[in-house]
Amino acid sequence: MNIYKSLNEITKYIEDNLEEKIDYEILAKFLGVNVYTMQRLFTMLAGIPLAEYIRKRRLSCAGYDLYKGDNKIIDIAMKYGYDNATSFSRAFLKFHGIKPSQVNKESRSSKE
């Protein structure tokens, strides 16, 4: 088993399913180990915990969606698994350093 090839398969699965619930059991099967061991291996190899990696990828994609699209903030929040706009806004601000509403305003003014 090439562990780096398996890590690439894991990240590809995550990228393909960012808008869905990520099934850790499926990820563990890529490595042929249990969920706990898979999470430990991912952290060791990637240098970031799996849940944090997924959260950051979702917030990155949400930022892109806000900038490029005309979607409402709540729609993007729901798309990436947040239950409400408030928790999404807090996480977005912490990650990007800017409020989601500011991204929307900036993208609209730059398109005009």
Backbone bond lengths (Angstrom), bond angles and torsions (degrees), N, CA, C in turn:
res aa  C-N    CA-C-N  psi(-1)  N-CA   C-N-CA  omega(-1)  CA-C   N-CA-C  phi
1 M - - - 1.456 - - 1.530 108.73 -
2 N 1.307 116.22 124.31 1.454 121.46 173.97 1.522 107.83 -88.55
3 I 1.308 117.15 109.86 1.458 121.95 -173.63 1.530 111.62 -65.67
4 Y 1.320 117.35 -31.97 1.464 119.88 179.56 1.525 111.59 -72.34
5 K 1.317 116.54 -34.61 1.464 120.23 174.52 1.531 109.49 -64.75
6 S 1.310 116.29 -41.57 1.460 120.89 177.44 1.526 111.17 -64.47
7 L 1.317 117.31 -38.82 1.461 121.04 176.84 1.523 110.55 -63.18
8 N 1.319 117.07 -39.58 1.467 120.77 175.85 1.528 111.13 -63.40
9 E 1.329 117.44 -38.87 1.462 120.92 177.33 1.523 111.03 -65.13
10 I 1.321 116.38 -38.73 1.457 120.94 177.90 1.528 110.03 -63.11
11 T 1.330 116.69 -49.10 1.469 119.08 -178.67 1.522 111.54 -65.97
12 K 1.318 117.95 -33.93 1.468 120.08 176.35 1.533 110.54 -65.49
13 Y 1.332 116.97 -43.60 1.471 120.76 177.08 1.530 110.30 -59.49
14 I 1.325 116.17 -43.59 1.468 119.90 179.61 1.524 109.98 -62.45
15 E 1.316 117.68 -47.60 1.467 121.37 179.72 1.531 111.60 -59.17
16 D 1.317 116.51 -40.15 1.465 121.18 -179.10 1.524 112.79 -72.47
17 N 1.329 117.09 -16.34 1.470 120.93 -173.91 1.521 113.36 -126.52
18 L 1.320 118.41 24.85 1.463 120.85 -178.45 1.525 112.79 -60.32
19 E 1.325 116.55 -27.48 1.457 120.48 -178.47 1.528 112.24 -89.45
20 E 1.305 116.18 -0.24 1.466 122.17 -179.08 1.526 109.17 -117.22
21 K 1.320 114.83 174.23 1.465 119.97 173.13 1.528 107.61 -75.24
22 I 1.316 116.59 126.73 1.463 121.63 -179.91 1.529 108.55 -80.51
23 D 1.320 115.60 123.58 1.460 121.50 -179.31 1.528 109.40 -90.70
24 Y 1.318 116.31 106.36 1.462 121.36 -178.32 1.525 112.41 -63.56
25 E 1.321 117.06 -26.52 1.475 120.39 177.88 1.533 110.02 -63.51
26 I 1.318 116.51 -41.05 1.468 120.57 178.30 1.522 109.92 -64.28
27 L 1.323 116.01 -42.70 1.466 119.81 178.99 1.525 111.18 -61.68
28 A 1.316 116.67 -40.44 1.463 120.99 179.57 1.521 111.15 -63.68
29 K 1.331 116.61 -34.58 1.471 120.37 179.85 1.527 111.78 -65.62
30 F 1.324 117.36 -30.46 1.474 119.86 176.81 1.525 110.90 -59.66
31 L 1.323 116.38 -33.58 1.461 121.24 -179.90 1.520 112.95 -96.05
32 G 1.332 116.75 -14.34 1.457 120.59 -178.24 1.519 113.01 73.68
33 V 1.326 115.22 32.30 1.466 120.38 -179.31 1.533 108.89 -132.81
34 N 1.333 116.16 178.27 1.457 119.16 177.02 1.539 110.05 -80.92
35 V 1.324 117.03 170.73 1.467 122.08 -175.35 1.524 111.33 -60.42
36 Y 1.321 116.90 -45.24 1.466 120.52 -178.68 1.536 110.70 -58.25
37 T 1.322 116.50 -49.04 1.464 121.10 -179.01 1.518 110.98 -64.08
38 M 1.340 117.09 -40.05 1.455 120.73 178.13 1.527 110.57 -59.96
39 Q 1.327 117.25 -44.18 1.463 120.65 179.74 1.530 111.08 -63.11
40 R 1.319 116.42 -41.41 1.464 120.50 178.94 1.531 110.81 -65.33
41 L 1.325 116.62 -43.41 1.466 120.15 178.90 1.525 111.16 -64.14
42 F 1.326 116.19 -43.00 1.466 119.89 179.42 1.527 109.85 -59.14
43 T 1.321 116.55 -47.09 1.463 121.03 -179.58 1.525 110.91 -61.06
44 M 1.312 116.03 -42.87 1.459 120.66 -179.36 1.531 111.09 -65.11
45 L 1.317 117.64 -44.43 1.460 121.68 -175.92 1.525 113.35 -79.04
46 A 1.329 116.43 -39.88 1.462 120.12 -176.10 1.529 112.46 -90.12
47 G 1.327 116.53 -19.00 1.452 119.74 -179.78 1.520 113.69 78.22
48 I 1.323 116.57 14.48 1.458 122.36 -179.45 1.527 107.77 -150.60
49 P 1.326 118.36 138.02 1.466 119.18 177.90 1.537 111.23 -61.07
50 L 1.306 116.47 147.09 1.457 122.60 -176.29 1.527 112.26 -56.20
51 A 1.321 118.02 -47.98 1.470 121.04 -178.59 1.523 111.15 -61.70
52 E 1.316 116.48 -38.50 1.464 120.42 178.51 1.527 110.92 -67.85
53 Y 1.331 116.65 -40.27 1.463 120.99 177.21 1.529 110.41 -59.30
54 I 1.315 116.26 -47.35 1.465 120.95 -179.64 1.528 110.27 -62.80
55 R 1.325 116.48 -45.27 1.468 120.34 -179.91 1.529 111.06 -60.20
56 K 1.323 116.69 -45.07 1.462 120.52 -179.21 1.525 112.17 -66.65
57 R 1.314 117.19 -37.72 1.474 119.94 178.04 1.527 109.63 -65.58
58 R 1.325 117.42 -41.25 1.464 120.83 178.71 1.521 111.05 -64.21
59 L 1.318 117.05 -43.24 1.465 120.15 179.41 1.527 111.26 -67.27
60 S 1.320 117.86 -34.33 1.467 120.98 175.49 1.525 110.75 -63.52
61 C 1.311 115.38 -46.92 1.470 120.09 179.48 1.526 111.03 -65.88
62 A 1.319 116.88 -36.81 1.463 120.69 178.31 1.523 110.15 -63.51
63 G 1.315 117.43 -40.69 1.459 121.16 176.96 1.511 111.76 -61.12
64 Y 1.312 116.24 -42.85 1.473 120.81 177.62 1.523 110.28 -63.85
65 D 1.335 116.54 -45.34 1.470 120.57 179.53 1.522 111.72 -60.87
66 L 1.323 116.43 -40.98 1.469 120.15 178.81 1.522 110.65 -64.48
67 Y 1.309 116.30 -42.24 1.459 120.54 -177.69 1.528 111.93 -68.65
68 K 1.311 116.59 -42.36 1.468 120.67 -174.29 1.526 114.81 -87.65
69 G 1.319 117.16 -25.39 1.456 119.14 -171.00 1.505 114.60 -107.51
70 D 1.310 113.55 178.35 1.458 121.64 176.92 1.525 110.27 -110.64
71 N 1.326 116.45 21.82 1.459 121.14 -178.24 1.518 111.11 -74.68
72 K 1.312 115.61 152.61 1.455 121.10 174.78 1.525 108.54 -74.89
73 I 1.312 115.04 153.42 1.469 120.41 -179.58 1.515 110.73 -59.19
74 I 1.317 117.48 -42.70 1.472 120.22 -178.82 1.529 111.34 -62.82
75 D 1.329 117.15 -35.88 1.467 120.31 178.64 1.529 111.05 -65.11
76 I 1.313 116.27 -41.13 1.462 119.55 178.65 1.526 110.17 -70.35
77 A 1.323 116.60 -38.80 1.464 120.24 177.22 1.527 110.29 -58.10
78 M 1.320 116.64 -47.25 1.465 121.07 -179.91 1.534 111.04 -65.93
79 K 1.323 116.53 -38.79 1.466 121.69 -179.89 1.528 111.42 -57.01
80 Y 1.336 116.14 -37.36 1.460 120.05 -177.12 1.529 113.72 -102.92
81 G 1.335 115.91 21.09 1.461 120.26 168.33 1.506 117.33 90.11
82 Y 1.317 118.04 12.15 1.465 119.67 177.41 1.522 109.05 -90.35
83 D 1.326 115.76 141.34 1.463 120.96 -176.66 1.523 113.17 -77.19
84 N 1.320 116.41 -27.54 1.463 119.01 -179.37 1.523 110.17 -151.51
85 A 1.319 115.09 165.23 1.460 120.61 -176.23 1.524 112.05 -68.85
86 T 1.323 117.51 -29.58 1.460 120.85 -178.49 1.524 111.56 -65.66
87 S 1.319 117.53 -49.39 1.466 119.69 179.93 1.529 110.80 -65.60
88 F 1.332 116.35 -36.50 1.461 120.38 176.54 1.525 110.24 -63.71
89 S 1.323 117.09 -45.87 1.468 121.09 -178.58 1.522 111.70 -61.31
90 R 1.326 116.53 -41.68 1.468 120.50 178.29 1.525 111.04 -62.32
91 A 1.328 116.34 -48.12 1.465 120.68 -179.05 1.532 110.18 -64.83
92 F 1.321 116.61 -40.98 1.465 122.17 -179.41 1.528 110.16 -63.00
93 L 1.324 116.67 -46.59 1.465 121.47 179.75 1.523 110.69 -62.19
94 K 1.313 116.75 -43.32 1.468 120.54 -179.91 1.534 110.88 -63.58
95 F 1.321 116.93 -39.42 1.462 121.43 -176.70 1.532 112.26 -78.76
96 H 1.342 116.62 -48.65 1.464 121.00 -174.04 1.528 114.00 -94.32
97 G 1.334 117.47 -19.26 1.453 120.17 -177.39 1.515 113.79 78.40
98 I 1.314 116.96 14.70 1.462 123.16 -179.79 1.528 107.75 -147.33
99 K 1.309 116.41 146.87 1.459 119.79 179.49 1.531 109.79 -75.29
100 P 1.330 117.60 148.62 1.464 120.04 178.00 1.534 112.46 -57.70
101 S 1.316 117.25 -35.70 1.461 120.42 179.94 1.524 111.60 -64.84
102 Q 1.313 117.58 -30.10 1.459 120.91 177.59 1.526 111.29 -72.30
103 V 1.309 117.08 -34.60 1.463 120.69 177.16 1.516 109.28 -64.99
104 N 1.306 116.73 -44.97 1.456 121.64 178.26 1.522 111.18 -57.16
105 K 1.319 117.37 -46.09 1.466 121.68 -179.55 1.516 110.96 -64.74
106 E 1.327 116.61 -43.77 1.460 121.05 179.81 1.522 111.60 -62.56
107 S 1.334 116.67 -43.24 1.456 119.18 -177.30 1.519 111.35 -69.20
108 R 1.318 116.89 -34.89 1.474 119.69 178.43 1.533 110.57 -68.44
109 S 1.324 117.12 -42.57 1.473 119.44 -178.38 1.520 111.76 -69.56
110 S 1.333 117.82 -30.60 1.482 119.78 179.90 1.525 111.73 -77.96
111 K 1.339 117.66 -18.99 1.462 121.01 179.37 1.521 112.02 -83.32
112 E 1.334 115.63 -18.51 1.470 119.53 -176.75 1.497 112.00 -82.76
